[in-house]
Amino acid sequence: MSKKSEVEKKDNLLQRFKSFCSGVKVESKRIQWTSKKDLGKYSMATLVFVLVCSLFFYGVDALFALLHSLI
């Protein structure tokens, strides 16, 4: 491989990286962030869902433990 083609490859790679970074910058400006109000609602809904599921599986486990102790 000649020195010239190695330099061209590095330049091409650097140019592609700069293009990639430019694209990332443009795309990051398009992001629509969630408002604090919505974030609070979604977080609360997630916590309630996790709590309900935890209680459900605890109840099922307790029921199986009770049935197992009766056998």
PDB file as gemmi writes it, atoms N, CA and C in Angstrom:
CRYST1    1.000    1.000    1.000  90.00  90.00  90.00 P 1                      
ATOM      1  N   MET A   1       0.843  -1.175   0.000  1.00  0.00           N  
ATOM      2  CA  MET A   1       0.000   0.000   0.000  1.00  0.00           C  
ATOM      3  C   MET A   1       0.887   1.237   0.000  1.00  0.00           C  
ATOM      4  N   SER A   2       0.536   2.195  -0.813  1.00  0.00           N  
ATOM      5  CA  SER A   2       1.373   3.386  -0.903  1.00  0.00           C  
ATOM      6  C   SER A   2       0.987   4.403   0.169  1.00  0.00           C  
ATOM      7  N   LYS A   3       1.899   5.301   0.423  1.00  0.00           N  
ATOM      8  CA  LYS A   3       1.681   6.347   1.434  1.00  0.00           C  
ATOM      9  C   LYS A   3       0.484   7.213   1.054  1.00  0.00           C  
ATOM     10  N   LYS A   4       0.331   7.473  -0.241  1.00  0.00           N  
ATOM     11  CA  LYS A   4      -0.733   8.352  -0.690  1.00  0.00           C  
ATOM     12  C   LYS A   4      -2.107   7.754  -0.391  1.00  0.00           C  
ATOM     13  N   SER A   5      -2.282   6.474  -0.641  1.00  0.00           N  
ATOM     14  CA  SER A   5      -3.585   5.845  -0.393  1.00  0.00           C  
ATOM     15  C   SER A   5      -3.883   5.767   1.103  1.00  0.00           C  
ATOM     16  N   GLU A   6      -2.847   5.610   1.931  1.00  0.00           N  
ATOM     17  CA  GLU A   6      -3.054   5.593   3.382  1.00  0.00           C  
ATOM     18  C   GLU A   6      -3.534   6.956   3.857  1.00  0.00           C  
ATOM     19  N   VAL A   7      -2.927   8.020   3.319  1.00  0.00           N  
ATOM     20  CA  VAL A   7      -3.324   9.382   3.694  1.00  0.00           C  
ATOM     21  C   VAL A   7      -4.749   9.650   3.232  1.00  0.00           C  
ATOM     22  N   GLU A   8      -5.093   9.211   2.027  1.00  0.00           N  
ATOM     23  CA  GLU A   8      -6.446   9.408   1.510  1.00  0.00           C  
ATOM     24  C   GLU A   8      -7.463   8.667   2.363  1.00  0.00           C  
ATOM     25  N   LYS A   9      -7.110   7.454   2.808  1.00  0.00           N  
ATOM     26  CA  LYS A   9      -8.012   6.682   3.660  1.00  0.00           C  
ATOM     27  C   LYS A   9      -8.253   7.410   4.976  1.00  0.00           C  
ATOM     28  N   LYS A  10      -7.178   7.935   5.560  1.00  0.00           N  
ATOM     29  CA  LYS A  10      -7.319   8.653   6.829  1.00  0.00           C  
ATOM     30  C   LYS A  10      -8.157   9.909   6.639  1.00  0.00           C  
ATOM     31  N   ASP A  11      -7.932  10.641   5.544  1.00  0.00           N  
ATOM     32  CA  ASP A  11      -8.717  11.837   5.266  1.00  0.00           C  
ATOM     33  C   ASP A  11     -10.189  11.470   5.067  1.00  0.00           C  
ATOM     34  N   ASN A  12     -10.422  10.398   4.333  1.00  0.00           N  
ATOM     35  CA  ASN A  12     -11.776   9.947   4.076  1.00  0.00           C  
ATOM     36  C   ASN A  12     -12.450   9.552   5.393  1.00  0.00           C  
ATOM     37  N   LEU A  13     -11.730   8.857   6.250  1.00  0.00           N  
ATOM     38  CA  LEU A  13     -12.273   8.437   7.534  1.00  0.00           C  
ATOM     39  C   LEU A  13     -12.577   9.653   8.402  1.00  0.00           C  
ATOM     40  N   LEU A  14     -11.680  10.616   8.414  1.00  0.00           N  
ATOM     41  CA  LEU A  14     -11.882  11.834   9.191  1.00  0.00           C  
ATOM     42  C   LEU A  14     -13.076  12.622   8.644  1.00  0.00           C  
ATOM     43  N   GLN A  15     -13.190  12.673   7.354  1.00  0.00           N  
ATOM     44  CA  GLN A  15     -14.303  13.386   6.724  1.00  0.00           C  
ATOM     45  C   GLN A  15     -15.631  12.695   7.060  1.00  0.00           C  
ATOM     46  N   ARG A  16     -15.662  11.378   7.034  1.00  0.00           N  
ATOM     47  CA  ARG A  16     -16.880  10.640   7.376  1.00  0.00           C  
ATOM     48  C   ARG A  16     -17.237  10.836   8.841  1.00  0.00           C  
ATOM     49  N   PHE A  17     -16.240  10.870   9.721  1.00  0.00           N  
ATOM     50  CA  PHE A  17     -16.498  11.089  11.143  1.00  0.00           C  
ATOM     51  C   PHE A  17     -17.072  12.480  11.384  1.00  0.00           C  
ATOM     52  N   LYS A  18     -16.506  13.491  10.709  1.00  0.00           N  
ATOM     53  CA  LYS A  18     -17.032  14.859  10.836  1.00  0.00           C  
ATOM     54  C   LYS A  18     -18.475  14.923  10.343  1.00  0.00           C  
ATOM     55  N   SER A  19     -18.759  14.233   9.252  1.00  0.00           N  
ATOM     56  CA  SER A  19     -20.117  14.198   8.720  1.00  0.00           C  
ATOM     57  C   SER A  19     -21.064  13.523   9.713  1.00  0.00           C  
ATOM     58  N   PHE A  20     -20.601  12.448  10.321  1.00  0.00           N  
ATOM     59  CA  PHE A  20     -21.403  11.743  11.323  1.00  0.00           C  
ATOM     60  C   PHE A  20     -21.716  12.659  12.504  1.00  0.00           C  
ATOM     61  N   CYS A  21     -20.703  13.347  13.014  1.00  0.00           N  
ATOM     62  CA  CYS A  21     -20.900  14.253  14.157  1.00  0.00           C  
ATOM     63  C   CYS A  21     -21.857  15.380  13.797  1.00  0.00           C  
ATOM     64  N   SER A  22     -21.766  15.878  12.584  1.00  0.00           N  
ATOM     65  CA  SER A  22     -22.666  16.926  12.133  1.00  0.00           C  
ATOM     66  C   SER A  22     -24.105  16.403  12.101  1.00  0.00           C  
ATOM     67  N   GLY A  23     -24.290  15.197  11.625  1.00  0.00           N  
ATOM     68  CA  GLY A  23     -25.616  14.584  11.584  1.00  0.00           C  
ATOM     69  C   GLY A  23     -26.195  14.365  12.972  1.00  0.00           C  
ATOM     70  N   VAL A  24     -25.362  13.945  13.904  1.00  0.00           N  
ATOM     71  CA  VAL A  24     -25.805  13.750  15.276  1.00  0.00           C  
ATOM     72  C   VAL A  24     -26.264  15.072  15.876  1.00  0.00           C  
ATOM     73  N   LYS A  25     -25.517  16.132  15.606  1.00  0.00           N  
ATOM     74  CA  LYS A  25     -25.866  17.458  16.123  1.00  0.00           C  
ATOM     75  C   LYS A  25     -27.224  17.908  15.574  1.00  0.00           C  
ATOM     76  N   VAL A  26     -27.452  17.698  14.294  1.00  0.00           N  
ATOM     77  CA  VAL A  26     -28.723  18.082  13.672  1.00  0.00           C  
ATOM     78  C   VAL A  26     -29.870  17.274  14.271  1.00  0.00           C  
ATOM     79  N   GLU A  27     -29.681  15.964  14.418  1.00  0.00           N  
ATOM     80  CA  GLU A  27     -30.736  15.111  14.960  1.00  0.00           C  
ATOM     81  C   GLU A  27     -31.028  15.430  16.418  1.00  0.00           C  
ATOM     82  N   SER A  28     -30.009  15.792  17.185  1.00  0.00           N  
ATOM     83  CA  SER A  28     -30.232  16.084  18.604  1.00  0.00           C  
ATOM     84  C   SER A  28     -31.066  17.347  18.785  1.00  0.00           C  
ATOM     85  N   LYS A  29     -31.062  18.232  17.803  1.00  0.00           N  
ATOM     86  CA  LYS A  29     -31.898  19.433  17.875  1.00  0.00           C  
ATOM     87  C   LYS A  29     -33.365  19.114  17.625  1.00  0.00           C  
ATOM     88  N   ARG A  30     -33.646  17.970  17.027  1.00  0.00           N  
ATOM     89  CA  ARG A  30     -35.023  17.578  16.712  1.00  0.00           C  
ATOM     90  C   ARG A  30     -35.714  16.869  17.874  1.00  0.00           C  
ATOM     91  N   ILE A  31     -34.997  16.529  18.915  1.00  0.00           N  
ATOM     92  CA  ILE A  31     -35.565  15.786  20.042  1.00  0.00           C  
ATOM     93  C   ILE A  31     -36.589  16.654  20.754  1.00  0.00           C  
ATOM     94  N   GLN A  32     -37.748  16.067  21.042  1.00  0.00           N  
ATOM     95  CA  GLN A  32     -38.768  16.753  21.821  1.00  0.00           C  
ATOM     96  C   GLN A  32     -38.778  16.139  23.207  1.00  0.00           C  
ATOM     97  N   TRP A  33     -38.297  16.889  24.186  1.00  0.00           N  
ATOM     98  CA  TRP A  33     -38.200  16.389  25.544  1.00  0.00           C  
ATOM     99  C   TRP A  33     -39.554  16.442  26.226  1.00  0.00           C  
ATOM    100  N   THR A  34     -39.778  15.510  27.138  1.00  0.00           N  
ATOM    101  CA  THR A  34     -41.015  15.453  27.898  1.00  0.00           C  
ATOM    102  C   THR A  34     -41.038  16.585  28.921  1.00  0.00           C  
ATOM    103  N   SER A  35     -42.227  17.158  29.126  1.00  0.00           N  
ATOM    104  CA  SER A  35     -42.349  18.239  30.108  1.00  0.00           C  
ATOM    105  C   SER A  35     -42.263  17.641  31.523  1.00  0.00           C  
ATOM    106  N   LYS A  36     -41.980  18.505  32.495  1.00  0.00           N  
ATOM    107  CA  LYS A  36     -41.867  18.036  33.878  1.00  0.00           C  
ATOM    108  C   LYS A  36     -43.191  17.447  34.359  1.00  0.00           C  
ATOM    109  N   LYS A  37     -44.284  18.046  33.949  1.00  0.00           N  
ATOM    110  CA  LYS A  37     -45.608  17.562  34.353  1.00  0.00           C  
ATOM    111  C   LYS A  37     -45.847  16.143  33.824  1.00  0.00           C  
ATOM    112  N   ASP A  38     -45.588  15.947  32.532  1.00  0.00           N  
ATOM    113  CA  ASP A  38     -45.772  14.621  31.940  1.00  0.00           C  
ATOM    114  C   ASP A  38     -44.809  13.602  32.540  1.00  0.00           C  
ATOM    115  N   LEU A  39     -43.578  14.027  32.779  1.00  0.00           N  
ATOM    116  CA  LEU A  39     -42.589  13.129  33.369  1.00  0.00           C  
ATOM    117  C   LEU A  39     -43.046  12.658  34.746  1.00  0.00           C  
ATOM    118  N   GLY A  40     -43.613  13.567  35.535  1.00  0.00           N  
ATOM    119  CA  GLY A  40     -44.138  13.207  36.847  1.00  0.00           C  
ATOM    120  C   GLY A  40     -45.285  12.219  36.737  1.00  0.00           C  
ATOM    121  N   LYS A  41     -46.189  12.445  35.767  1.00  0.00           N  
ATOM    122  CA  LYS A  41     -47.325  11.529  35.575  1.00  0.00           C  
ATOM    123  C   LYS A  41     -46.843  10.143  35.159  1.00  0.00           C  
ATOM    124  N   TYR A  42     -45.920  10.098  34.223  1.00  0.00           N  
ATOM    125  CA  TYR A  42     -45.427   8.813  33.733  1.00  0.00           C  
ATOM    126  C   TYR A  42     -44.660   8.062  34.822  1.00  0.00           C  
ATOM    127  N   SER A  43     -43.897   8.793  35.610  1.00  0.00           N  
ATOM    128  CA  SER A  43     -43.147   8.164  36.701  1.00  0.00           C  
ATOM    129  C   SER A  43     -44.093   7.593  37.739  1.00  0.00           C  
ATOM    130  N   MET A  44     -45.135   8.345  38.080  1.00  0.00           N  
ATOM    131  CA  MET A  44     -46.103   7.874  39.064  1.00  0.00           C  
ATOM    132  C   MET A  44     -46.851   6.650  38.532  1.00  0.00           C  
ATOM    133  N   ALA A  45     -47.234   6.674  37.279  1.00  0.00           N  
ATOM    134  CA  ALA A  45     -47.922   5.531  36.684  1.00  0.00           C  
ATOM    135  C   ALA A  45     -47.025   4.294  36.711  1.00  0.00           C  
ATOM    136  N   THR A  46     -45.742   4.463  36.446  1.00  0.00           N  
ATOM    137  CA  THR A  46     -44.807   3.347  36.478  1.00  0.00           C  
ATOM    138  C   THR A  46     -44.674   2.791  37.886  1.00  0.00           C  
ATOM    139  N   LEU A  47     -44.549   3.666  38.878  1.00  0.00           N  
ATOM    140  CA  LEU A  47     -44.422   3.204  40.263  1.00  0.00           C  
ATOM    141  C   LEU A  47     -45.678   2.467  40.724  1.00  0.00           C  
ATOM    142  N   VAL A  48     -46.858   2.984  40.349  1.00  0.00           N  
ATOM    143  CA  VAL A  48     -48.110   2.309  40.712  1.00  0.00           C  
ATOM    144  C   VAL A  48     -48.181   0.947  40.037  1.00  0.00           C  
ATOM    145  N   PHE A  49     -47.803   0.874  38.780  1.00  0.00           N  
ATOM    146  CA  PHE A  49     -47.824  -0.399  38.058  1.00  0.00           C  
ATOM    147  C   PHE A  49     -46.892  -1.418  38.718  1.00  0.00           C  
ATOM    148  N   VAL A  50     -45.698  -0.986  39.074  1.00  0.00           N  
ATOM    149  CA  VAL A  50     -44.737  -1.880  39.728  1.00  0.00           C  
ATOM    150  C   VAL A  50     -45.278  -2.333  41.079  1.00  0.00           C  
ATOM    151  N   LEU A  51     -45.898  -1.433  41.828  1.00  0.00           N  
ATOM    152  CA  LEU A  51     -46.463  -1.773  43.133  1.00  0.00           C  
ATOM    153  C   LEU A  51     -47.591  -2.791  42.989  1.00  0.00           C  
ATOM    154  N   VAL A  52     -48.489  -2.565  42.036  1.00  0.00           N  
ATOM    155  CA  VAL A  52     -49.604  -3.493  41.813  1.00  0.00           C  
ATOM    156  C   VAL A  52     -49.084  -4.871  41.406  1.00  0.00           C  
ATOM    157  N   CYS A  53     -48.129  -4.906  40.501  1.00  0.00           N  
ATOM    158  CA  CYS A  53     -47.563  -6.193  40.073  1.00  0.00           C  
ATOM    159  C   CYS A  53     -46.863  -6.893  41.233  1.00  0.00           C  
ATOM    160  N   SER A  54     -46.144  -6.135  42.040  1.00  0.00           N  
ATOM    161  CA  SER A  54     -45.447  -6.722  43.192  1.00  0.00           C  
ATOM    162  C   SER A  54     -46.442  -7.326  44.172  1.00  0.00           C  
ATOM    163  N   LEU A  55     -47.509  -6.591  44.457  1.00  0.00           N  
ATOM    164  CA  LEU A  55     -48.532  -7.114  45.369  1.00  0.00           C  
ATOM    165  C   LEU A  55     -49.219  -8.349  44.792  1.00  0.00           C  
ATOM    166  N   PHE A  56     -49.474  -8.337  43.486  1.00  0.00           N  
ATOM    167  CA  PHE A  56     -50.091  -9.496  42.850  1.00  0.00           C  
ATOM    168  C   PHE A  56     -49.207 -10.736  42.989  1.00  0.00           C  
ATOM    169  N   PHE A  57     -47.932 -10.608  42.648  1.00  0.00           N  
ATOM    170  CA  PHE A  57     -47.042 -11.767  42.717  1.00  0.00           C  
ATOM    171  C   PHE A  57     -46.781 -12.192  44.155  1.00  0.00           C  
ATOM    172  N   TYR A  58     -46.763 -11.239  45.081  1.00  0.00           N  
ATOM    173  CA  TYR A  58     -46.644 -11.591  46.502  1.00  0.00           C  
ATOM    174  C   TYR A  58     -47.862 -12.402  46.928  1.00  0.00           C  
ATOM    175  N   GLY A  59     -49.051 -11.967  46.505  1.00  0.00           N  
ATOM    176  CA  GLY A  59     -50.277 -12.696  46.842  1.00  0.00           C  
ATOM    177  C   GLY A  59     -50.286 -14.096  46.261  1.00  0.00           C  
ATOM    178  N   VAL A  60     -49.892 -14.244  45.023  1.00  0.00           N  
ATOM    179  CA  VAL A  60     -49.835 -15.568  44.389  1.00  0.00           C  
ATOM    180  C   VAL A  60     -48.833 -16.450  45.123  1.00  0.00           C  
ATOM    181  N   ASP A  61     -47.678 -15.899  45.464  1.00  0.00           N  
ATOM    182  CA  ASP A  61     -46.662 -16.660  46.189  1.00  0.00           C  
ATOM    183  C   ASP A  61     -47.172 -17.070  47.566  1.00  0.00           C  
ATOM    184  N   ALA A  62     -47.855 -16.159  48.259  1.00  0.00           N  
ATOM    185  CA  ALA A  62     -48.400 -16.482  49.587  1.00  0.00           C  
ATOM    186  C   ALA A  62     -49.475 -17.560  49.473  1.00  0.00           C  
ATOM    187  N   LEU A  63     -50.296 -17.481  48.428  1.00  0.00           N  
ATOM    188  CA  LEU A  63     -51.329 -18.500  48.214  1.00  0.00           C  
ATOM    189  C   LEU A  63     -50.698 -19.869  47.968  1.00  0.00           C  
ATOM    190  N   PHE A  64     -49.680 -19.927  47.138  1.00  0.00           N  
ATOM    191  CA  PHE A  64     -49.001 -21.202  46.886  1.00  0.00           C  
ATOM    192  C   PHE A  64     -48.320 -21.725  48.146  1.00  0.00           C  
ATOM    193  N   ALA A  65     -47.760 -20.841  48.947  1.00  0.00           N  
ATOM    194  CA  ALA A  65     -47.125 -21.254  50.198  1.00  0.00           C  
ATOM    195  C   ALA A  65     -48.157 -21.824  51.144  1.00  0.00           C  
ATOM    196  N   LEU A  66     -49.329 -21.201  51.192  1.00  0.00           N  
ATOM    197  CA  LEU A  66     -50.415 -21.701  52.056  1.00  0.00           C  
ATOM    198  C   LEU A  66     -50.878 -23.067  51.577  1.00  0.00           C  
ATOM    199  N   LEU A  67     -51.080 -23.196  50.287  1.00  0.00           N  
ATOM    200  CA  LEU A  67     -51.508 -24.495  49.723  1.00  0.00           C  
ATOM    201  C   LEU A  67     -50.445 -25.561  49.971  1.00  0.00           C  
ATOM    202  N   HIS A  68     -49.190 -25.193  49.853  1.00  0.00           N  
ATOM    203  CA  HIS A  68     -48.103 -26.152  50.063  1.00  0.00           C  
ATOM    204  C   HIS A  68     -48.047 -26.588  51.519  1.00  0.00           C  
ATOM    205  N   SER A  69     -48.327 -25.691  52.430  1.00  0.00           N  
ATOM    206  CA  SER A  69     -48.284 -26.045  53.860  1.00  0.00           C  
ATOM    207  C   SER A  69     -49.463 -26.942  54.254  1.00  0.00           C  
ATOM    208  N   LEU A  70     -50.568 -26.874  53.511  1.00  0.00           N  
ATOM    209  CA  LEU A  70     -51.728 -27.712  53.801  1.00  0.00           C  
ATOM    210  C   LEU A  70     -51.549 -29.135  53.285  1.00  0.00           C  
ATOM    211  N   ILE A  71     -50.663 -29.320  52.356  1.00  0.00           N  
ATOM    212  CA  ILE A  71     -50.462 -30.661  51.767  1.00  0.00           C  
ATOM    213  C   ILE A  71     -49.628 -31.516  52.660  1.00  0.00           C  
TER     214      ILE A  71                                                      
END                                                                             
